[in-house]
Amino acid sequence: MNTKNIKILISVALMAMCAFNMNAQVKVESNGKVIMGTEYSGDDALNILSAHINGPYGTYHYGGKLAFGDFGSTSGWNALIGEYGNYDSDRLWLHGKNGIYLTRGSDGSTIIGYYDVSNGNKFTFNCDVYSYSTKLTSDERFKTNVKGLDSALVKLNKLNGVSYNYNFPNGFGQKSIDKVSSSADTNIVSTELTDKEKKDKEFFEKYDKENKDPKGKRLGFIAQDLQKVFPELVDQDSAGYFYVDYVGLIPVIIEALKEQQSIIDAQSLKIKELEDKVKGTSTKENKNANLKSASVSPDTEILDVTTNAFLFQNTPNPFTYNTEIKYYLPEGSNNAVLYVFNLQGNLLMTEKISGTGNGSITINGSELNPGMYVYSLLIDGQEVATKRMILTD
């Protein structure tokens, strides 16, 4: 080949190389840095990246994405990592069509956390999670069929808190690594571990053992026991393990405390009422007279009644215009009614009571004639108490 032909070949080669560099989408620089997509002169100003993926949008080439395995249309995107959207969002987008797994360990089988569509709409963590605070969605607009909690105190008394140590079974929090054998695997030369791999394997075996051994005292409930009382607070995963929604117990505790406070308030009023009666008895003769008349007095308390139900003395008493009758109905009370009679036993007023807890009924004096009356509280046909009141001119 003569000199002229050689020069022509060299010229063609140089032109081809120039054309390739001008239109190249993958570039490897002399320091080993890999650039994919058109590079902007201001990218990586400090020259610290080992690889740089540039997107097709805008002056700064945003929207760069890296896909793994097969990839389809927008609705069929399988697995990718990149910048969110087709504008300069500066947001990392980690996408897995069927889920995302965060793993660690020498073989990647130990799962730190994962979201898998086959397990429902939830993210599972196999580790303690620390945070400044946690806020849960609770907007009224996101809720339907809202109802109050009944018998919270009764149900809460059925629970048994326990202390315990974790003792996870073998294989918990781990996933087998899928391996596909093919003729292409003949390129594998050796399965012998390197010194570094051996050290890694030893470290993670020790790490896993230490973290599976029971340590650190914890407080809580046995999920299977809690499920019997509050099944809505217990969930079960695909492996059959149970999980507890401890946050869901907060409204139960609040309602139970309110019920308990209502009982305390009712008992305090009852104690005050009894103390006033004791103070009104100044002599032994009066005491004996009161005890004797108690067997026939309309103020007699019925002892075998619904537990923790109270009927209080009306205030003021005597009254001229209006008087208030307070009562307390425990959880589970149904068909509560307050009756007002005259001394001849004629029924004058019937007040049906709905709900539970503390309440009151106001009697308008203009509806009655001056005189003495008795009023009784009945729950499900059972008399709670009967008391007297006096209406004056």
C-alpha positions in Angstrom: 0.0 0.0 0.0 1.5 3.3 -1.1 1.9 6.4 1.1 -1.1 8.1 -0.6 -3.5 5.3 0.3 -2.2 5.1 3.9 -2.9 8.8 4.3 -6.4 8.3 3.0 -7.1 5.5 5.4 -5.8 7.5 8.3 -7.9 10.5 7.3 -11.0 8.3 7.1 -10.3 6.7 10.5 -9.8 10.1 12.1 -13.0 11.4 10.6 -14.9 8.4 11.9 -13.4 8.8 15.3 -14.4 12.5 15.4 -17.9 11.6 14.2 -18.1 8.9 16.9 -17.0 11.3 19.7 -19.5 14.0 18.5 -22.4 11.6 18.7 -21.3 9.2 21.3 -23.7 8.3 24.1 -21.2 6.5 26.2 -17.8 8.0 27.0 -14.9 6.7 29.1 -12.4 9.3 30.2 -8.7 8.8 30.8 -9.3 8.5 34.6 -11.8 5.7 34.1 -14.9 7.9 34.6 -17.9 6.7 32.5 -20.3 9.3 31.1 -23.6 8.2 29.6 -25.5 10.8 27.6 -24.5 14.2 26.5 -22.2 15.9 29.1 -22.7 19.5 30.2 -19.5 21.5 30.8 -20.6 22.3 34.3 -21.4 18.7 35.3 -19.2 17.2 38.1 -17.3 20.5 38.7 -15.1 18.8 41.3 -14.5 15.8 39.2 -15.4 13.3 41.9 -17.9 11.0 40.1 -16.9 7.5 38.8 -20.0 7.4 36.5 -22.4 10.0 35.4 -25.8 9.3 33.7 -27.2 12.4 31.9 -30.9 12.6 30.9 -32.4 13.9 27.7 -34.1 17.0 29.1 -33.1 20.6 29.4 -29.7 22.3 29.5 -28.6 20.3 32.5 -29.7 17.0 31.0 -32.0 16.1 33.9 -34.2 13.0 33.9 -31.4 10.4 33.7 -32.5 6.9 34.6 -30.8 3.5 34.8 -33.0 0.4 34.2 -32.3 -3.2 35.2 -33.3 -6.2 33.2 -36.2 -6.1 30.7 -38.1 -2.8 30.4 -41.4 -2.0 28.8 -43.7 1.0 28.3 -44.6 3.5 31.0 -47.2 1.1 32.4 -44.7 -1.8 32.3 -41.6 -0.2 33.9 -39.9 -3.0 35.9 -37.0 -1.7 37.9 -35.1 1.6 37.6 -33.2 4.2 39.6 -32.9 7.8 38.4 -34.1 11.4 38.7 -37.8 11.9 39.1 -39.8 13.3 36.2 -38.7 15.1 33.0 -37.8 18.3 34.7 -34.9 19.4 37.0 -36.5 17.9 40.1 -33.3 16.8 41.9 -35.3 13.9 43.4 -34.1 10.3 43.4 -36.6 7.8 42.1 -36.2 4.2 43.2 -38.7 2.1 41.3 -39.5 -1.6 41.5 -42.7 -2.6 39.8 -43.4 -5.4 42.2 -41.6 -4.1 45.2 -38.3 -2.9 46.8 -36.0 -4.9 49.0 -33.2 -3.5 51.2 -30.7 -6.2 52.1 -27.4 -6.7 53.8 -25.1 -9.5 54.7 -22.4 -11.6 52.9 -24.9 -13.0 50.4 -27.6 -10.3 50.4 -30.3 -12.6 51.8 -30.8 -10.8 55.1 -33.7 -8.3 54.6 -33.5 -5.0 56.5 -36.8 -3.7 55.0 -39.1 -4.4 52.1 -42.2 -3.4 50.2 -43.7 -6.3 48.2 -47.0 -6.0 46.4 -47.7 -9.7 47.0 -47.8 -9.0 50.8 -50.2 -6.1 50.6 -49.8 -2.3 50.9 -47.2 -2.1 53.7 -43.5 -1.6 54.2 -41.9 -4.1 56.6 -38.8 -3.4 58.6 -36.8 -6.2 60.4 -35.0 -3.8 62.6 -35.6 -1.1 65.2 -36.7 2.2 63.6 -35.6 5.5 65.2 -37.2 8.8 64.3 -37.7 12.3 65.8 -41.4 11.7 65.5 -44.0 9.8 63.6 -47.3 11.2 62.4 -50.1 9.0 61.0 -52.8 9.9 58.6 -55.9 10.7 60.6 -57.9 13.3 58.7 -61.7 13.1 59.1 -62.0 13.3 55.3 -60.2 9.9 54.9 -62.6 8.1 57.2 -66.0 6.5 57.0 -68.3 4.5 59.3 -66.9 6.4 62.3 -68.3 5.1 65.6 -67.5 5.6 69.2 -65.8 2.9 71.3 -68.0 1.0 73.7 -67.0 -0.8 76.9 -63.4 0.3 76.6 -62.6 -0.1 80.3 -64.1 -3.6 80.4 -62.1 -4.7 77.4 -58.9 -3.1 78.6 -59.2 -5.0 81.9 -59.1 -8.2 79.9 -55.6 -7.5 78.6 -52.4 -8.7 80.2 -49.2 -6.7 79.7 -46.0 -8.7 79.8 -42.2 -8.2 79.7 -40.2 -10.3 77.3 -37.0 -10.8 75.2 -37.1 -11.4 71.5 -36.0 -14.8 70.2 -36.4 -14.9 66.5 -36.6 -18.3 64.7 -34.0 -19.3 62.2 -34.7 -17.8 58.8 -36.8 -14.9 60.1 -36.1 -11.8 58.1 -34.2 -13.6 55.4 -35.1 -14.4 51.7 -33.5 -17.1 49.6 -31.5 -15.7 46.7 -33.0 -16.8 43.3 -30.5 -18.5 41.1 -31.0 -19.4 37.5 -28.7 -22.0 36.0 -27.9 -22.0 32.3 -25.2 -22.9 29.9 -23.7 -19.4 30.4 -22.7 -20.3 33.9 -19.8 -22.3 32.5 -17.8 -19.1 32.7 -17.6 -19.4 36.5 -14.0 -20.4 37.3 -14.1 -21.1 41.0 -16.4 -21.0 44.1 -13.4 -20.6 46.4 -13.9 -17.6 48.8 -11.2 -14.9 48.9 -9.7 -13.9 52.2 -11.9 -10.8 52.2 -15.0 -12.8 51.5 -14.1 -15.2 54.3 -13.8 -12.3 56.8 -17.1 -10.9 55.6 -18.8 -14.2 56.0 -17.4 -14.7 59.5 -18.4 -11.2 60.5 -22.0 -11.5 59.4 -22.5 -14.9 60.8 -21.4 -13.5 64.2 -23.5 -10.4 63.7 -26.6 -12.4 62.9 -26.2 -14.7 65.8 -25.8 -11.8 68.3 -28.9 -10.1 66.9 -31.0 -13.3 67.1 -30.1 -14.1 70.7 -32.6 -12.7 73.3 -31.4 -9.4 74.5 -32.9 -6.2 75.8 -36.1 -6.4 78.0 -39.2 -5.2 76.2 -42.8 -4.5 77.3 -45.9 -5.3 75.3 -48.6 -7.8 74.7 -48.8 -11.3 73.2 -50.4 -10.8 69.9 -52.5 -14.0 70.0 -54.0 -12.8 73.4 -54.6 -9.3 72.2 -56.4 -10.7 69.1 -59.1 -12.2 71.3 -60.1 -8.8 72.7 -59.1 -6.4 69.8 -58.9 -8.4 66.6 -58.7 -5.2 64.6 -55.4 -4.4 66.2 -53.6 -7.6 65.2 -52.4 -8.5 61.7 -50.8 -11.6 60.3 -48.2 -11.8 57.5 -47.9 -14.4 54.8 -45.5 -16.5 56.9 -48.1 -16.7 59.7 -46.4 -14.3 62.2 -48.5 -11.8 64.1 -48.0 -8.1 64.4 -49.7 -5.6 66.8 -50.9 -2.0 66.1 -49.9 -0.5 69.5 -50.9 3.0 68.3 -54.4 1.7 67.9 -54.6 1.1 71.6 -54.3 4.8 72.4 -57.9 5.7 71.7 -59.0 2.7 73.7 -57.0 3.8 76.7 -58.3 7.4 76.4 -61.9 6.2 76.4 -61.2 3.8 79.3 -59.8 6.6 81.3 -62.9 8.7 80.6 -65.1 5.9 81.7 -63.0 5.4 84.9 -63.1 9.1 85.7 -66.9 9.1 85.3 -67.1 6.2 87.8 -64.8 8.1 90.2 -66.9 11.3 89.8 -70.1 9.3 90.5 -68.6 7.6 93.5 -67.4 11.0 94.9 -70.9 12.4 94.6 -72.3 9.3 96.3 -69.7 9.6 99.2 -70.5 13.3 99.6 -74.2 12.5 99.7 -73.7 9.8 102.4 -71.4 12.2 104.4 -74.2 14.8 104.4 -76.6 12.2 105.7 -74.2 11.2 108.5 -73.7 14.9 109.4 -77.4 15.3 109.6 -77.7 12.6 112.2 -76.7 14.3 115.5 -77.9 11.9 118.2 -78.0 8.2 118.7 -81.8 8.4 118.9 -82.0 10.0 115.5 -79.6 7.4 114.1 -81.8 4.6 115.4 -84.9 6.3 114.1 -83.4 6.7 110.7 -82.3 3.0 110.7 -85.8 1.9 111.7 -87.5 4.1 109.0 -85.0 3.0 106.4 -86.8 -0.3 105.9 -89.9 1.5 104.7 -88.5 4.9 103.5 -88.7 5.7 99.8 -85.0 6.7 100.1 -84.0 3.1 100.6 -81.1 2.0 98.3 -81.6 -1.2 96.4 -78.4 -3.2 96.9 -78.8 -5.9 94.3 -78.7 -3.6 91.2 -76.6 -3.1 88.2 -73.0 -2.6 89.2 -71.7 1.0 89.5 -75.0 2.6 88.5 -75.9 5.7 90.7 -78.8 8.0 91.3 -78.1 11.2 93.2 -80.2 13.5 95.3 -81.8 16.3 93.3 -80.4 19.8 93.8 -81.7 22.1 95.1 -84.0 20.2 97.4 -86.5 21.6 98.3 -86.9 23.6 95.2 -89.4 26.2 93.8 -88.7 26.5 90.2 -86.3 23.9 88.7 -84.2 21.1 90.2 -81.5 18.8 88.7 -81.3 15.1 89.1 -77.9 13.6 88.3 -77.2 10.0 87.5 -74.4 7.7 86.3 -75.0 4.8 83.9 -72.2 2.2 83.5 -71.2 0.7 80.2 -73.7 -1.9 79.0 -76.7 -0.1 80.4 -79.8 -0.4 78.2 -83.3 0.9 78.5 -82.7 3.3 81.4 -85.7 5.3 82.6 -86.3 7.8 85.3 -89.8 7.8 86.8 -91.5 10.5 89.0 -94.4 9.5 91.3 -96.6 11.3 93.8 -96.9 9.8 97.3 -100.1 8.0 96.3 -98.0 6.0 93.8 -99.4 7.6 90.7 -96.9 7.9 87.8 -96.5 11.6 86.8 -93.4 11.7 84.6 -91.3 9.3 82.5 -87.9 10.3 81.2 -86.1 7.9 79.0 -82.3 8.1 79.2 -79.9 7.3 76.4 -76.2 6.8 76.4 -73.9 5.9 79.4 -71.7 7.8 81.9 -72.7 10.9 83.8 -75.9 12.7 83.0 -78.7 14.8 84.4 -82.4 15.6 84.0 -84.0 18.9 84.9 -87.4 18.8 86.5 -89.5 21.9 85.8 -91.5 22.9 89.0 -94.3 24.5 86.9 -95.3 21.0 85.7 -96.0 19.8 89.3 -98.1 20.9 92.2 -96.3 21.8 95.5 -95.7 18.8 97.6 -93.5 15.7 98.1 -92.6 13.4 95.3 -90.4 10.3 94.8 -88.3 9.5 91.7 -86.7 6.2 90.7 -84.0 5.1 88.2 -84.5 1.7 86.5 -82.1 0.0 84.1 -83.4 -2.9 82.1 -86.4 -3.1 84.5 -84.1 -3.3 87.5 -84.4 -0.6 90.2 -81.2 1.2 91.0 -82.4 3.7 93.6 -85.4 5.7 94.7 -85.3 9.2 96.3 -87.6 12.0 97.6 -87.8 15.6 96.5 -89.9 18.5 97.8 -91.5 21.2 95.7 -92.5 24.4 97.5 -94.7 27.3 96.6 
